[in-house]
């Protein structure tokens, strides 16, 4: 299956699993890598804000990492916003491909309104 014949709908759940995976599925490797890097940075921001005491010498890392009482809305909003904008980008790529495919077929009866 080539990149142009792949169904676009499958890119949405792949993107929901991890930002950039849907782009890679559609053949947009560089764009997918950039989205994935941005998502990892956003998750790193989340981890850095929630694990402030995890790296202290007296605290075991695993126990501190599993204590999520200090998670704020802002901490979760940054990775979630990156993921939502990434989903929008996948939608726009699919829309562009559908428009280009429709423009390439001049014999389509729906195109002329009949």
C-alpha positions in Angstrom: 0.0 0.0 0.0 1.5 3.4 -1.0 1.2 6.5 1.0 -1.5 8.0 -1.3 -3.8 4.9 -1.0 -3.7 4.6 2.7 -7.0 5.5 4.5 -6.6 8.8 6.3 -9.0 7.9 9.1 -6.5 5.5 10.6 -4.1 8.4 11.2 -6.4 9.9 13.8 -6.3 7.1 16.4 -2.5 6.7 15.8 -2.1 10.4 16.5 -4.1 10.1 19.7 -1.7 7.4 20.8 1.3 9.7 20.3 1.7 12.9 18.5 3.5 12.5 15.2 2.6 8.8 14.7 -0.3 9.6 12.4 1.9 11.9 10.3 4.5 9.1 9.9 1.6 6.8 8.8 0.6 9.3 6.1 4.2 9.6 4.9 5.0 12.9 6.5 8.2 11.7 8.3 9.8 15.1 9.0 6.6 16.6 10.2 5.8 13.6 12.3 9.3 13.7 13.9 8.9 17.4 14.7 5.5 16.8 16.3 6.8 13.8 18.3 9.8 15.9 19.6 7.4 18.7 20.6 5.2 16.2 22.4 8.2 14.7 24.2 9.3 18.2 25.3 5.7 18.9 26.6 5.7 15.6 28.5 9.1 16.5 29.9 7.7 19.8 31.0 4.9 17.9 32.7 7.3 15.5 34.4 9.7 18.3 35.5 6.8 20.2 37.2 5.3 17.1 38.9 8.6 15.4 39.9 10.2 18.3 41.7 11.1 16.2 44.7 11.8 13.0 42.9 15.5 13.6 42.5 16.3 14.5 46.1 18.8 12.1 47.6 16.5 10.9 50.4 13.5 10.1 48.2 13.2 6.9 46.1 12.5 7.9 42.5 9.8 5.3 41.7 7.7 6.2 44.8 8.0 10.0 44.1 7.2 9.5 40.4 3.9 7.7 41.3 2.7 10.5 43.6 0.4 12.5 41.3 -1.3 14.7 43.9 0.7 17.7 42.8 -0.5 17.6 39.2 -2.2 20.9 38.2 -4.4 21.6 35.3 -1.6 23.6 33.6 0.7 20.6 33.8 -1.7 18.4 31.8 -2.9 21.2 29.5 0.5 21.7 27.7 0.9 18.1 26.4 -2.9 17.9 25.7 -2.8 21.1 23.7 0.1 19.8 21.7 -1.8 16.6 21.0 -5.0 18.4 20.0 -3.1 20.8 17.6 -1.3 17.7 16.1 -4.7 16.1 15.5 -5.9 19.2 13.8 -2.8 19.1 11.6 -3.5 15.5 10.6 -7.0 16.5 9.7 -5.8 19.4 7.5 -3.3 17.1 5.7 -6.2 14.7 5.0 -8.4 17.5 3.8 -5.7 18.7 1.5 -5.2 15.3 0.0 -8.9 14.8 -0.5 -9.1 18.2 -2.3 -6.1 17.4 -4.5 -7.6 14.1 -5.4 -11.0 15.7 -6.2 -9.3 18.3 -8.4 -7.3 15.7 -10.2 -10.5 13.9 -11.4 -12.3 16.2 -13.8 -14.8 13.5 -14.8 -16.4 13.4 -11.3 -20.1 14.0 -11.7 -20.4 15.5 -8.2 -17.9 18.2 -9.0 -20.1 20.0 -11.5 -23.1 20.0 -9.3 -25.1 17.5 -11.4 
